[in-house]
Amino acid sequence: MHLKKAVIGGFLLTSTCAFPNHDGNDAQGLPYLHPRLRTIRSNTGASISFTEAGKAGICETTPGVKRYSGYINLSRDAHMFFMFFEARQDPHNAPTTLWLGGGPGSDSLNAAFKGKPTENLTEYWTTQAAAKVDWDAVQAFYGALPKLNPRLKSRHFNLWTVSNGGHYGPTFFRYFYDQNTKIINGKLRGQPLAFDALGIINGAIDTGIEQTGDLACARSLEDVEYILDLPVRVTLMYGDADFVSNWLGGEAVSLAANYSNAAAF
């Protein structure tokens, strides 16, 4: 797979949450905001509270690469934590990739929230409902981008995920693409994007095909099949060291997918 640039801008978003009060009820507003956080308004009506990492860097230490972290505030009690890293090469024109971690239980960002208050949101969301909120966050981010960093002009967009993201990644991408099409056709207001690729690493897409067990999880293969017929690139990347989602299951899913060019695959 070849993307537009060798290194792409990274946009990492955590799951949606309502911060709980000490009594367990949903809180109103953000938790304590450090004075260093700057708040800007997106043209979608949302706001972004963020800070830019110092010279020591966070994760990315390449000289000259800007990186930001903070909250996308969608409403009074809905806030998305994000980290954004410019591309190392040609950041003004490089595409942006949204990275969504896997889980549950194996999220690559679990250490970032260790020791913090938690709330059981099991009954709050479906994958489809979460897709709507994440799309609002993406739109809010792009709507505020001229204020965050006016040098970043590209509207090319990729979505990459891993592990259990094989379930929700295709559903998110399909919803994002359909909403973006409505924006382009003038049926919705928003920031039109140019969708380039969906990437899934060791993804648990459909356990009915990938494994011999009968683990009850939503099937995302239909969304993958839908995306395979879109004018975008799809990458399924698997290794042999993941016990749950290995290349055998990935190959089985790729061969089971029903789309227009399946016979030529």
Residue pairs with C-beta under 8 A, 6 or more apart in sequence:
1 197
1 199
1 233
1 235
3 95
3 158
3 196
3 197
4 93
4 94
4 95
4 156
4 196
5 87
5 89
5 90
5 93
5 94
5 95
6 89
7 87
7 88
7 89
7 94
8 87
8 94
8 95
8 96
8 97
8 158
9 84
9 85
9 86
9 87
9 91
9 94
9 95
9 96
9 97
9 152
9 154
10 83
10 84
10 85
10 96
10 97
10 99
11 82
11 83
11 84
11 85
11 96
11 97
11 98
11 99
11 141
12 82
12 83
12 84
12 98
12 99
12 101
12 109
13 72
13 80
13 81
13 82
13 98
13 99
13 100
13 134
13 137
13 138
14 80
14 81
14 82
14 101
14 109
15 121
15 130
16 74
16 78
16 80
16 125
16 130
16 133
16 134
16 137
17 78
17 79
17 119
17 121
18 26
18 27
18 77
18 78
18 119
18 121
19 26
19 27
19 30
19 31
19 77
19 79
19 117
19 119
20 26
20 27
20 117
20 119
21 27
24 119
26 77
27 77
28 76
28 77
29 76
29 77
30 49
30 71
30 73
30 79
33 49
34 51
36 51
37 49
37 50
37 51
37 70
38 49
38 50
38 51
39 47
39 48
39 49
39 50
40 47
40 48
40 50
40 144
40 147
40 148
41 47
41 144
41 147
42 48
42 139
42 140
42 141
42 143
42 144
43 143
43 144
44 136
44 139
44 140
44 143
44 190
46 72
46 73
46 74
46 75
46 136
46 137
46 140
46 143
46 144
47 72
47 73
47 144
48 70
48 71
48 72
48 73
48 140
48 141
48 144
48 148
49 70
49 71
49 73
50 68
50 69
50 70
50 71
50 148
51 68
51 69
51 70
52 66
52 67
52 68
53 60
53 67
53 68
53 69
57 67
58 67
58 69
58 83
59 67
59 83
59 85
60 67
60 85
62 88
65 85
65 86
65 87
65 88
65 91
66 85
66 86
66 91
66 149
67 83
67 84
67 85
67 86
68 82
68 83
68 84
68 148
69 81
69 82
69 83
69 84
70 81
70 82
71 79
71 80
71 81
71 82
72 79
72 80
72 82
72 137
72 140
72 141
73 79
74 80
74 133
74 136
74 137
74 140
78 133
80 133
80 134
80 137
82 137
82 141
84 141
84 148
86 94
86 149
86 152
87 94
91 151
91 152
92 151
92 152
92 153
92 154
93 153
93 154
94 154
94 156
95 154
95 156
95 157
95 158
95 196
96 152
96 154
96 156
96 157
96 158
97 157
97 158
97 159
97 160
98 138
98 157
98 158
98 159
98 160
99 160
99 161
100 134
100 159
100 160
100 161
100 165
100 168
100 169
100 172
101 107
101 108
101 109
101 161
101 162
101 163
101 165
102 108
102 161
102 162
102 163
102 164
102 165
103 110
103 163
103 164
104 164
106 163
106 164
108 162
127 167
127 168
127 171
127 172
127 218
128 171
128 175
130 168
130 172
131 168
131 171
131 172
131 175
131 176
132 175
134 172
134 176
135 172
135 175
135 176
135 179
138 157
138 176
139 190
139 191
142 155
142 191
142 193
143 191
145 152
155 191
155 192
155 193
155 194
156 193
156 194
156 196
157 176
157 193
157 194
157 195
157 196
158 195
158 196
158 197
158 198
158 199
159 169
159 172
159 173
159 176
159 197
159 198
159 199
160 169
160 198
160 199
160 200
160 201
161 168
161 169
161 199
161 200
161 201
161 203
162 200
162 201
162 202
162 203
163 201
163 202
163 203
163 204
163 242
163 244
163 245
164 203
164 204
165 200
165 203
166 200
166 202
166 203
166 204
166 205
166 220
166 245
167 203
167 204
167 205
167 217
167 218
167 220
168 220
169 198
169 200
169 203
169 220
170 198
170 200
170 205
170 220
170 223
170 224
170 226
170 227
171 220
171 223
173 195
173 198
173 223
173 227
174 223
174 226
174 227
176 195
177 195
177 227
177 230
177 232
179 188
179 190
180 190
180 192
180 193
180 195
182 188
183 189
183 190
183 191
183 192
184 192
195 230
195 232
196 232
196 233
197 232
197 233
197 234
197 235
198 227
198 232
198 233
198 234
198 235
199 234
199 235
199 237
200 235
200 236
200 237
201 237
201 238
202 237
202 238
202 239
202 242
202 245
202 246
202 250
203 236
203 238
203 245
203 250
204 210
204 217
204 244
204 245
204 249
205 220
205 221
205 224
205 236
205 250
205 253
206 219
206 220
206 221
206 253
206 256
207 213
207 215
207 217
208 214
208 219
209 221
209 249
209 252
209 253
209 256
210 245
210 248
210 249
210 250
210 252
210 253
211 244
211 249
221 253
221 256
221 257
224 234
224 253
224 257
225 257
225 258
225 259
227 234
228 234
228 257
228 259
228 260
228 261
229 259
229 260
236 250
236 253
236 254
237 250
238 245
238 246
238 247
238 249
238 250
238 251
239 246
239 247
240 246
240 247
254 265
255 265
